[in-house]
């Protein structure tokens, strides 16, 4: 047995974030998955550690996937909003191997991030191959995930609560 196979396998934590990135015009950023090119989505990602907060996960994932910086000290920092909503859903069969045996459900926490029109997006090519800005209702129609589509449709409710950049 090799030293690598002696190491315990690392599994994804079934706690994640979904971040709807949008402009004051309510256009939503969608990104195309590299591992499932027919799937368009908002920023998503799992916690790196059990004690990582959902907020830190959201800020990290936004930067890793889009290059948009809403981390501490950045101009976008105050524009990430916790929507106070969670979805629990079945993990898609094609991605279950990333989780520990017997893990079938994921808890997803929702955030919104308002960015200025023309914000520069820099995709991580290992994760995403293209992006587009769409009006929120069209973005909802384009999302492969029903929870992501629902989050896009909730945008007008949260937009009116958070104001503009």
C-alpha positions in Angstrom: 0.0 0.0 0.0 1.4 3.4 -0.9 1.7 6.3 1.5 -0.9 8.2 -0.4 -3.5 5.5 -0.1 -2.8 5.2 3.7 -4.0 8.8 4.1 -7.7 9.3 5.1 -9.8 10.5 2.2 -10.9 14.1 2.5 -14.6 14.6 1.9 -16.6 17.8 1.3 -18.6 19.2 4.2 -22.3 19.0 3.4 -22.8 22.7 4.4 -22.5 25.2 1.6 -23.4 28.7 0.4 -25.2 30.1 -2.6 -24.4 33.7 -3.4 -26.6 35.6 -5.9 -24.4 38.4 -7.4 -26.4 41.2 -8.8 -26.2 44.8 -10.0 -28.5 47.8 -9.1 -30.3 47.1 -12.3 -31.2 43.6 -10.9 -29.1 41.8 -13.4 -27.7 38.5 -12.0 -24.3 36.9 -12.7 -24.5 33.3 -13.8 -21.5 31.1 -14.3 -21.2 27.9 -16.4 -19.7 24.9 -14.6 -16.6 23.3 -16.1 -17.6 19.8 -15.0 -21.2 20.1 -16.2 -21.2 22.6 -19.1 -25.0 22.6 -19.4 -25.3 23.9 -15.8 -25.5 27.6 -15.2 -25.5 28.8 -11.6 -24.7 31.5 -9.1 -21.6 31.2 -6.9 -21.7 28.1 -4.7 -19.3 26.3 -2.5 -18.8 24.2 0.6 -17.2 25.2 3.9 -13.5 24.3 4.1 -13.8 23.4 7.8 -16.7 22.8 10.1 -15.9 25.9 12.1 -15.7 28.2 9.0 -18.8 30.5 9.1 -21.2 30.7 6.2 -20.2 34.3 5.8 -16.5 33.6 5.5 -17.3 30.7 3.1 -19.4 33.1 0.9 -16.7 35.7 0.8 -14.0 33.1 0.0 -16.1 31.4 -2.7 -17.0 34.7 -4.4 -13.3 35.6 -4.7 -12.2 32.1 -5.8 -14.9 31.7 -8.5 -15.3 35.2 -9.8 -12.3 37.3 -8.7 -14.8 39.8 -7.2 -13.4 40.7 -3.8 -15.9 41.2 -0.9 -13.4 40.1 1.7 -12.5 42.2 4.8 -11.2 45.6 3.8 -12.5 45.6 0.2 -14.9 48.1 -1.2 -17.5 45.4 -1.7 -17.3 44.1 1.9 -20.4 45.9 3.1 -22.4 44.7 0.1 -22.6 41.0 1.0 -25.9 40.4 2.7 -27.0 37.3 4.5 -30.5 36.5 3.4 -31.2 34.4 6.5 -32.5 31.5 4.4 -31.3 27.9 4.0 -32.2 25.1 1.6 -31.7 21.4 2.4 -31.5 19.4 -0.8 -30.5 16.0 -2.1 -26.9 16.1 -3.4 -26.8 15.4 -7.1 -25.8 11.8 -7.8 -22.9 12.8 -10.0 -21.3 14.6 -7.1 -22.1 12.3 -4.2 -18.6 10.7 -4.4 -17.2 14.0 -3.0 -19.0 13.4 0.3 -18.6 10.8 3.0 -20.4 7.5 2.4 -24.1 7.8 3.5 -24.2 11.6 3.1 -27.1 12.5 0.7 -28.2 15.9 1.9 -26.6 19.3 1.8 -27.6 22.5 3.7 -27.2 25.6 1.6 -27.1 29.1 3.1 -28.2 32.0 0.9 -26.5 35.4 0.4 -26.7 38.3 -2.0 -23.8 40.4 -3.2 -24.6 43.7 -4.9 -21.8 44.9 -7.3 -21.7 47.9 -9.6 -22.6 47.6 -13.3 -19.5 46.6 -15.2 -17.8 44.8 -12.3 -14.9 42.9 -13.6 -15.3 39.1 -13.4 -12.3 36.8 -13.6 -13.4 33.1 -13.6 -11.4 30.2 -12.1 -11.1 28.1 -15.3 -10.9 24.8 -13.3 -14.5 25.5 -12.0 -16.2 27.7 -14.6 -15.9 28.4 -18.3 -18.2 31.3 -19.1 -20.3 33.9 -17.4 -23.3 36.1 -18.3 -25.4 38.8 -16.8 -29.1 38.3 -17.1 -32.2 40.1 -15.7 -33.1 38.2 -12.5 -36.2 36.4 -14.0 -34.2 35.2 -17.0 -31.4 34.1 -14.8 -33.9 32.1 -12.8 -35.0 30.4 -16.0 -31.4 29.6 -16.9 -30.3 28.1 -13.5 -30.1 24.3 -13.5 -30.8 24.2 -9.7 -34.4 24.9 -8.5 -33.0 26.4 -5.3 -30.8 28.8 -7.3 -33.7 29.7 -9.5 -35.8 30.5 -6.5 -33.0 32.6 -5.0 -32.9 34.7 -8.2 -36.6 35.2 -8.0 -36.3 36.4 -4.4 -33.9 39.2 -5.5 -36.6 42.0 -5.6 -37.6 41.3 -2.0 -34.0 41.5 -0.7 -33.0 44.3 -3.1 -35.6 46.6 -1.6 -34.2 45.9 1.9 -30.5 46.4 1.1 -30.6 49.4 -1.2 -28.0 50.0 -3.9 -24.2 50.1 -4.2 
